[in-house]
Every structure is written in structure tokens, then in C-alpha cells.
């Protein structure tokens, strides 16, 4: 792995291992690097190489003679130590490195094909992040100071941390101090119960905390990629806690962590299970209708559910909301780096052979999309400075991964590669052809301003693809951080605006920025779409769906 030796340059085998992670195994070099090599080569031409090389060499000469006016980025934590500005050697080293990064970025940004450009950016990000001088002891003045001040004990602790990660089979430096968190104690701790269980899913009903609740309940459909409790983190940071605090009868899906024997589970199976969950929610609340909230890939499944219900004349869903959900995969996004038929074909074969896409493979792909934040930051913290990894609930969730069954993984890859959701009749689920325009329920669509996985303009497109009236909310922060954004966060903000039209930039120009969190806007919208009130139930479940066990249940505790 790249992260086990900071002094080694990243080569083809490193890129191969990263791209092979999509398929959960080591890939033949010729297969996994076809698209990547094409992207990099086509990003360059002789004139561009000559021009940028001359510019880089000229900048390096200016740096060497102390004539460069290049400023070090004040918000880059790698260069926060004062030595990078006060010590002439370190200052020149940082300037030279940043000049190199700029040259590499200039190389890859010239490719007119955005998918090839994103692949080249992906590899370039791995290379430039790995070559940062701060990844080495001698090139990291903060780590050197700590080693000197501690009499070398920081290096001893760092070595111990590295050995621990190796013995535990960690492919990357630990991102969190796992011993500080326990599911059901200080994670996934909102009171409730499992009221339905089948082989694939546990349905959680949360206990009301208000004297009266709305007549129409809400079912949160979480993605099968990752466990549900990113929306039920620590108290005061739990979306589920927030929802019941507003008087919303709230339910959530807790998907089982699939094993090899579950390889055949596919979209039809997941959708059939969701229909059973919908029936259970309506029976328990004695409501003919419910609202749904779909998040990320759970939003894709929600869309398929809505399509099936509309096609079969079932009006059980009253209104639907979506969080960071991408339906049109033709939009320009960093994930386009993986939209290569050799890569997706390899991934499909790998997961079909093994039966699952391992959680560790997904984790590595996402980590290497942001290597400075999710790899080298912890390399420096844990190994060079000898610190414990941070104690942070969201990081504890992110390392508690889930597998994907091979069949579902293959179907998601088809959606990702061929983009069938936007073409009516191209995809069939539960015997019904997908046609997004037949979905007429009112919707609320939330996107995140700095989301690198599902860019906000791509999520905005959902408002144009569905057939009903839509409201759009643009939150600050990134993909998961925007979802975990409770009220009281002084840094939180979001945009609300007019009825969404075809141009997202025009919408943003007219939108109003508000302090606070999208949770509040979502709960207000949901309350408006939840009819009147009645007394909160004194017990959970129903005669047909009795309580099976207390939340968070059994499935969430299963490790990948």
C-alpha cells in the first residue's frame, strides 16, 4: 500500500491497487489501467509538456534563489507549522512542492473529455499527495519537534500505532479511536425498537418524545452502502432524535451486512423488502399513507419504490424527500473517474466471483478520492507524531463498513455506467419499467455545496427529472458532513430559493442564504406534509408487527 512507505513514489502498481479496489481484489495491470493510462496520456501533448516544464523549471530557479513570491496556503494544515514560513529551507521545499502540484494540475486540466480528466485528476491526486514533504519525518518540522521534545517517545508510539494497524489488517492508517464508541451506547442510541425483520432488513421504530405526533409517519430509507446510524449518531447529533422531537412518527431501515451466501440479492429483492417495510409502517401507525426520506443510494431505491407504486396505482406515499441523491450519472463529477467499461467490467466480474464487494474495498476507494484528508493526515498524526487517532463519532461510523452483495453491486455499476434512470423504459425493477416522470408526489431535494461524490448541480437535476412539484435546499459542507449537521452548529447554513427551474446557477442567484441547518427546513416541510395530530402511542409496534427487540437491533452490530 502507498500509505506504508511515504518515501516511495507512487507507481502503476499503486494506481492498479486503488482502481482494483472497486472490484475488491488485485486486478491484472493491463485491465485496470487501460482507462487510466488513456486519460493521462490524452491529457498531455508535446506543446503542453514543454510549456509547463519550462514554467516549472523557471519557478524552481526563482524558489532556489529566494525570489519567488509564492505564498503558502494559509488553510492547508500540512504547512501550519511556523517553520514553513520562518525557515528558508523549509519555505523553499514547500514552494517547490506546491509549484510541482500546480504543474501536474495544469497537465490534467487540459483534457476536454471530462471523464478522462477526472481519471487523470484521481491519479494525480494520489501522486501529489504521496509526494508531500510532510509525509516524511525529516520533511515535517512539527513531527521533528515533537520527537525532540518527547525524547523520541513520539516515534516509539508511532511505531506502535503502525504495528497495531498492520496486525489488525488495516490497509490504511486508523482514522478513529474505535474503543471510544459502542453501537447502542453512544452511537445509534435513540430509543426505539425493531418492529419488523426479514433476512435483509430490520425496521426501526423510534419512540415518540412529544405528547402528540403527526398522523402521517416518515420512513427513512438509508443506503445499503454504510450502516444507517450516520443519521443516529451521538445524542444531540442524531437526525432520528431531531425528527421525533418535532412530533414526526419516524422509522428507519437497518440493512443486513451481506455475506457470500447473499450474493444473489439484487434490486428486486431490496425493493420487495421496502414494500414490506412500507406496509409495516402503515399498519403500526394506522395510517393509509406515509412520507419517505431517501438518502444517497437509498434515494435511488426510494425513486424505484415510487416508480413501482405509481405504475401499480398505489398511492401509499404521500410525499418524498431526498438527501444527496444523484439520479443522472451523466453529470460531470469526480466519480466519473470510474466510468470506464474496463474498470466497471472488472469490478462486476470480481464481485460476481467473490459474491460480495467487501466493505474494505469501498473504504479504500473513497479514501483515495481525498488522500490528503483521509490517508496522509492520519499517517502523519498516528505514525510521525505518535498521537492516537481522533475520537469522533462520524469517523467511527465511516470505519464500520458494509459489504454489498454481488448482484446489487453489478446492478449499481450498470446504473453508474449506462445511466438508465433518465431514459424511460431502459431499466425494469419488479416488473415495472422506470419512468421518472410518472412520479407525481411532491418532493424536497437536498444537496450539499461542497459534495465531491454527488455534486449539488447533479442532485438539483432530480428536481427536473421527477414529475411532481419540487422544493430544493442547498446545504453547506460535503457529502456526509452535510447530512450530519444538527441545529446549533454555528457554521451551518443552507440556501432556499424559488421553484427550481432548469438552470441551477439561476436558482442559486435568487436563493436566500440562511443560518442553521437543513434539518430544520426538512422538518418544517415534512410537518406540512404530515396532516394533523393525534396522541402519541404509548407503546411501539402493533398486533401484526410486535416489538422484536430494542433498537438498534441485531443487524447493525454485524461486522463486515
MARDREN-188945 format. One record per residue (C-alpha): z, y, x; residue in three letters. Coordinates in steps of 0.1 Angstrom, whole numbers, padded with zeros to 4 digits, always signed. Example, Ala and Ser with C-alpha at 12.3 -4.5 7.8 and 13.67 -1.06 7.14 Angstrom:
REM MARDREN-188945
+0078-0045+0123ALA+0071-0011+0137SER
END
This chain:
REM MARDREN-188945
+0000+0000+0000UNK-0007+0035+0011UNK+0029+0045+0005UNK+0043+0022+0031UNK+0029+0039+0061UNK+0024+0077+0060UNK+0008+0079+0094UNK-0021+0057+0084UNK-0053+0073+0069UNK-0064+0061+0035UNK-0095+0040+0037UNK-0117+0019+0015UNK-0091-0009+0010UNK-0067+0016-0003UNK-0091+0030-0028UNK-0100-0006-0037UNK-0064-0014-0045UNK-0060+0016-0067UNK-0091+0011-0087UNK-0084-0027-0089UNK-0050-0018-0105UNK-0069-0012-0137UNK-0077-0049-0137UNK-0043-0060-0125UNK-0055-0076-0092UNK-0072-0072-0059UNK-0109-0066-0065UNK-0139-0075-0044UNK-0147-0044-0024UNK-0183-0043-0034UNK-0175-0043-0071UNK-0145-0020-0072UNK-0160+0007-0051UNK-0196+0009-0064UNK-0190+0038-0088UNK-0166+0055-0064UNK-0189+0054-0034UNK-0218+0067-0056UNK-0196+0095-0068UNK-0185+0106-0033UNK-0220+0103-0017UNK-0237+0121-0046UNK-0211+0149-0043UNK-0224+0157-0008UNK-0256+0168+0008UNK-0265+0179+0043UNK-0265+0216+0035UNK-0232+0215+0018UNK-0216+0194+0046UNK-0229+0218+0072UNK-0218+0249+0053UNK-0183+0237+0046UNK-0179+0222+0080UNK-0187+0255+0097UNK-0164+0273+0073UNK-0136+0248+0080UNK-0140+0249+0118UNK-0141+0287+0117UNK-0109+0287+0097UNK-0092+0263+0121UNK-0101+0285+0150UNK-0085+0316+0132UNK-0054+0295+0125UNK-0052+0283+0161UNK-0052+0319+0174UNK-0028+0331+0147UNK-0055+0353+0130UNK-0056+0335+0096UNK-0043+0354+0066UNK-0040+0321+0046UNK-0008+0322+0026UNK+0012+0291+0019UNK+0016+0284-0018UNK+0050+0296-0029UNK+0052+0269-0057UNK+0043+0239-0035UNK+0077+0222-0029UNK+0063+0204+0002UNK+0063+0238+0020UNK+0095+0252+0006UNK+0115+0250+0038UNK+0116+0283+0057UNK+0103+0267+0089UNK+0068+0265+0074UNK+0067+0303+0075UNK+0090+0312+0104UNK+0080+0286+0129UNK+0045+0294+0143UNK+0037+0257+0150UNK+0046+0245+0115UNK+0029+0275+0099UNK-0003+0267+0117UNK+0000+0230+0108UNK+0004+0238+0071UNK-0025+0263+0072UNK-0048+0238+0089UNK-0039+0211+0064UNK-0045+0234+0034UNK-0078+0245+0048UNK-0088+0209+0051UNK-0078+0203+0015UNK-0099+0233+0003UNK-0129+0219+0022UNK-0125+0185+0006UNK-0121+0201-0029UNK-0153+0221-0023UNK-0172+0190-0014UNK-0164+0171-0045UNK-0165+0201-0070UNK-0203+0205-0065UNK-0213+0173-0083UNK-0230+0181-0116UNK-0221+0147-0131UNK-0185+0152-0143UNK-0176+0115-0143UNK-0187+0111-0107UNK-0170+0143-0099UNK-0137+0130-0114UNK-0140+0098-0094UNK-0145+0118-0062UNK-0116+0140-0071UNK-0094+0109-0077UNK-0102+0095-0042UNK-0100+0130-0026UNK-0065+0134-0041UNK-0054+0102-0026UNK-0067+0111+0008UNK-0055+0147+0010UNK-0020+0139-0004UNK-0016+0110+0020UNK-0025+0132+0050UNK+0001+0159+0042UNK+0022+0165+0073UNK+0053+0165+0052UNK+0049+0127+0047UNK+0059+0121+0083UNK+0093+0127+0099UNK+0080+0150+0127UNK+0059+0169+0102UNK+0087+0175+0078UNK+0112+0201+0091UNK+0136+0196+0062UNK+0138+0159+0069UNK+0143+0166+0106UNK+0171+0190+0099UNK+0188+0165+0076UNK+0186+0138+0102UNK+0201+0161+0129UNK+0229+0173+0106UNK+0238+0138+0094UNK+0237+0123+0129UNK+0208+0101+0119UNK+0225+0087+0089UNK+0198+0101+0065UNK+0173+0079+0083UNK+0196+0049+0080UNK+0199+0055+0043UNK+0162+0060+0040UNK+0155+0027+0058UNK+0180+0010+0034UNK+0162+0025+0004UNK+0128+0013+0017UNK+0141-0022+0023UNK+0156-0022-0012UNK+0123-0013-0028UNK+0105-0040-0008UNK+0130-0066-0018UNK+0127-0056-0054UNK+0090-0059-0053UNK+0084-0022-0059UNK+0048-0012-0049UNK+0058+0024-0047UNK+0090+0044-0039UNK+0116+0042-0066UNK+0113+0072-0090UNK+0147+0069-0106UNK+0182+0056-0101UNK+0179+0028-0127UNK+0216+0019-0126UNK+0225+0052-0143UNK+0207+0042-0175UNK+0211+0014-0201UNK+0189+0010-0232UNK+0211+0012-0263UNK+0239+0031-0244UNK+0225+0063-0231UNK+0188+0056-0238UNK+0174+0046-0273UNK+0209+0053-0287UNK+0202+0070-0320UNK+0220+0049-0347UNK+0198+0027-0368UNK+0187-0009-0374UNK+0159-0034-0371UNK+0147-0039-0407UNK+0116-0059-0401UNK+0105-0082-0373UNK+0075-0104-0367UNK+0060-0118-0335UNK+0046-0085-0324UNK+0068-0057-0337UNK+0103-0046-0347UNK+0105-0019-0373UNK+0134+0005-0367UNK+0150+0025-0395UNK+0172+0054-0383UNK+0205+0061-0401UNK+0204+0094-0421UNK+0227+0122-0408UNK+0223+0146-0438UNK+0237+0142-0473UNK+0202+0144-0488UNK+0168+0132-0475UNK+0132+0137-0484UNK+0115+0114-0509UNK+0086+0106-0486UNK+0095+0088-0453UNK+0078+0091-0420UNK+0067+0062-0398UNK+0062+0069-0361UNK+0035+0047-0346UNK+0042+0045-0309UNK+0016+0033-0283UNK+0018-0003-0271UNK+0014+0012-0236UNK+0050+0021-0228UNK+0082+0015-0248UNK+0089+0035-0279UNK+0121+0052-0267UNK+0104+0081-0249UNK+0109+0096-0283UNK+0145+0085-0285UNK+0159+0094-0251UNK+0195+0107-0245UNK+0214+0124-0273UNK+0201+0159-0279UNK+0168+0148-0263UNK+0158+0124-0290UNK+0129+0131-0314UNK+0143+0105-0337UNK+0177+0122-0338UNK+0159+0155-0345UNK+0139+0141-0374UNK+0169+0125-0392UNK+0188+0158-0386UNK+0162+0175-0407UNK+0166+0151-0436UNK+0134+0131-0429UNK+0137+0094-0435UNK+0125+0082-0402UNK+0111+0048-0390UNK+0096+0038-0357UNK+0076+0009-0342UNK+0090-0010-0313UNK+0062-0033-0300UNK+0070-0065-0282UNK+0063-0067-0245UNK+0035-0093-0245UNK+0034-0123-0221UNK+0005-0145-0211UNK+0007-0166-0242UNK+0000-0134-0263UNK-0034-0128-0246UNK-0053-0131-0279UNK-0035-0102-0296UNK-0061-0076-0305UNK-0067-0046-0327UNK-0069-0066-0359UNK-0035-0082-0351UNK-0019-0049-0344UNK-0034-0032-0375UNK-0023-0061-0397UNK+0012-0057-0383UNK+0011-0019-0390UNK+0002-0026-0426UNK+0032-0049-0429UNK+0053-0021-0414UNK+0039+0004-0439UNK+0048-0019-0468UNK+0083-0024-0455UNK+0089+0014-0451UNK+0078+0020-0487UNK+0099-0009-0501UNK+0130+0002-0482UNK+0127+0039-0493UNK+0114+0031-0528UNK+0086+0055-0522UNK+0049+0049-0531UNK+0038+0069-0501UNK+0047+0077-0465UNK+0037+0100-0437UNK+0027+0087-0403UNK+0030+0102-0368UNK+0008+0086-0342UNK+0013+0092-0305UNK-0013+0088-0278UNK-0028+0053-0281UNK-0006+0049-0312UNK-0026+0078-0326UNK-0058+0058-0321UNK-0041+0029-0340UNK-0030+0054-0367UNK-0066+0065-0371UNK-0077+0029-0375UNK-0050+0024-0401UNK-0060+0055-0420UNK-0097+0044-0419UNK-0088+0009-0433UNK-0066+0023-0461UNK-0093+0048-0471UNK-0120+0022-0470UNK-0100-0001-0493UNK-0089+0026-0517UNK-0053+0025-0506UNK-0036+0059-0508UNK-0002+0050-0494UNK-0004+0075-0465UNK+0004+0110-0478UNK-0002+0129-0446UNK-0006+0122-0409UNK+0003+0139-0376UNK-0009+0131-0341UNK+0005+0138-0307UNK-0016+0140-0275UNK-0042+0117-0291UNK-0078+0115-0278UNK-0105+0101-0301UNK-0136+0114-0284UNK-0138+0099-0249UNK-0170+0118-0241UNK-0149+0150-0234UNK-0145+0159-0197UNK-0112+0147-0184UNK-0097+0131-0153UNK-0097+0097-0170UNK-0135+0099-0167UNK-0130+0088-0131UNK-0126+0053-0145UNK-0156+0054-0169UNK-0178+0032-0147UNK-0192+0000-0160UNK-0185-0019-0128UNK-0149-0007-0129UNK-0143-0014-0166UNK-0162-0047-0164UNK-0140-0058-0136UNK-0108-0047-0154UNK-0119-0066-0185UNK-0125-0098-0166UNK-0092-0095-0147UNK-0071-0091-0179UNK-0091-0118-0197UNK-0084-0142-0169UNK-0047-0135-0165UNK-0041-0130-0202UNK-0024-0096-0197UNK-0027-0063-0180UNK+0005-0061-0161UNK+0027-0030-0165UNK+0028-0025-0128UNK-0009-0021-0127UNK-0008+0007-0153UNK+0021+0024-0135UNK+0002+0025-0102UNK-0030+0039-0117UNK-0010+0067-0134UNK+0010+0074-0103UNK-0021+0077-0081UNK-0036+0102-0105UNK-0008+0126-0094UNK+0001+0113-0060UNK+0020+0143-0047UNK+0043+0143-0077UNK+0046+0106-0084UNK+0043+0090-0050UNK+0048+0112-0019UNK+0076+0133-0035UNK+0097+0101-0037UNK+0086+0088-0003UNK+0100+0120+0013UNK+0131+0121-0009UNK+0141+0084-0007UNK+0129+0074+0028UNK+0126+0105+0051UNK+0156+0124+0037UNK+0176+0093+0027UNK+0185+0106-0007UNK+0189+0085-0038UNK+0161+0088-0063UNK+0169+0112-0091UNK+0189+0103-0122UNK+0165+0114-0151UNK+0161+0097-0185UNK+0124+0102-0188UNK+0118+0086-0153UNK+0140+0057-0164UNK+0117+0052-0193UNK+0085+0055-0172UNK+0096+0027-0149UNK+0105+0004-0179UNK+0069-0006-0184UNK+0050-0028-0209UNK+0021-0052-0204UNK-0010-0052-0225UNK-0025-0084-0240UNK-0059-0092-0225UNK-0077-0089-0259UNK-0063-0055-0267UNK-0069-0042-0232UNK-0106-0053-0234UNK-0110-0035-0268UNK-0094-0003-0254UNK-0118-0005-0225UNK-0147-0007-0249UNK-0135+0023-0268UNK-0129+0042-0235UNK-0163+0032-0220UNK-0186+0033-0251UNK-0168+0060-0272UNK-0175+0043-0306UNK-0149+0061-0327UNK-0170+0092-0331UNK-0201+0072-0343UNK-0197+0059-0379UNK-0203+0022-0382UNK-0201+0014-0345UNK-0166-0001-0345UNK-0152-0025-0371UNK-0115-0031-0375UNK-0100-0055-0401UNK-0135-0059-0415UNK-0140-0022-0421UNK-0164+0000-0402UNK-0148+0031-0386UNK-0159+0064-0402UNK-0135+0092-0393UNK-0149+0115-0420UNK-0136+0092-0447UNK-0100+0100-0436UNK-0092+0129-0461UNK-0055+0132-0457UNK-0040+0164-0444UNK-0033+0162-0407UNK-0013+0180-0380UNK-0027+0176-0345UNK-0006+0185-0314UNK-0019+0188-0279UNK-0004+0198-0245UNK-0017+0227-0225UNK-0015+0210-0190UNK-0021+0174-0201UNK-0041+0156-0174UNK-0046+0124-0194UNK-0056+0137-0228UNK-0068+0173-0222UNK-0059+0197-0250UNK-0095+0205-0259UNK-0103+0168-0263UNK-0073+0165-0286UNK-0084+0196-0305UNK-0116+0178-0312UNK-0097+0154-0335UNK-0094+0183-0360UNK-0132+0184-0362UNK-0137+0146-0364UNK-0114+0138-0394UNK-0124+0146-0429UNK-0093+0164-0443UNK-0077+0197-0437UNK-0061+0200-0403UNK-0034+0221-0385UNK-0034+0224-0347UNK-0004+0231-0324UNK-0007+0236-0287UNK+0024+0229-0267UNK+0032+0238-0232UNK+0038+0211-0204UNK+0019+0179-0198UNK+0012+0146-0215UNK+0047+0130-0219UNK+0067+0161-0210UNK+0052+0179-0239UNK+0064+0152-0263UNK+0099+0151-0249UNK+0105+0188-0255UNK+0137+0193-0276UNK+0148+0226-0292UNK+0170+0247-0269UNK+0146+0244-0239UNK+0143+0280-0227UNK+0110+0271-0210UNK+0094+0256-0241UNK+0067+0273-0260UNK+0037+0265-0282UNK+0007+0281-0299UNK+0000+0282-0336UNK-0032+0296-0350UNK-0057+0298-0378UNK-0076+0269-0394UNK-0092+0250-0365UNK-0129+0258-0361UNK-0154+0241-0338UNK-0145+0263-0307UNK-0111+0256-0292UNK-0113+0287-0270UNK-0119+0309-0300UNK-0089+0293-0317UNK-0067+0299-0287UNK-0077+0336-0286UNK-0065+0341-0321UNK-0034+0319-0318UNK+0002+0332-0316UNK+0025+0320-0288UNK+0060+0312-0299UNK+0091+0303-0280UNK+0106+0270-0288UNK+0093+0235-0292UNK+0066+0218-0313UNK+0093+0196-0327UNK+0103+0224-0349UNK+0068+0231-0361UNK+0062+0194-0367UNK+0094+0190-0388UNK+0086+0221-0409UNK+0051+0208-0416UNK+0065+0173-0423UNK+0091+0186-0447UNK+0064+0205-0466UNK+0045+0172-0470UNK+0076+0151-0479UNK+0081+0160-0516UNK+0116+0167-0530UNK+0151+0154-0520UNK+0175+0127-0532UNK+0208+0115-0519UNK+0207+0098-0486UNK+0211+0060-0488UNK+0245+0046-0479UNK+0230+0015-0462UNK+0199+0006-0443UNK+0172-0019-0452UNK+0166-0034-0487UNK+0169-0067-0505UNK+0135-0077-0493UNK+0140-0062-0458UNK+0176-0066-0449UNK+0191-0054-0416UNK+0184-0079-0389UNK+0204-0062-0361UNK+0214-0028-0349UNK+0189-0006-0331UNK+0174-0005-0306UNK+0168-0042-0313UNK+0156-0071-0291UNK+0120-0063-0281UNK+0128-0030-0263UNK+0151-0049-0239UNK+0124-0073-0228UNK+0112-0065-0193UNK+0076-0067-0182UNK
END
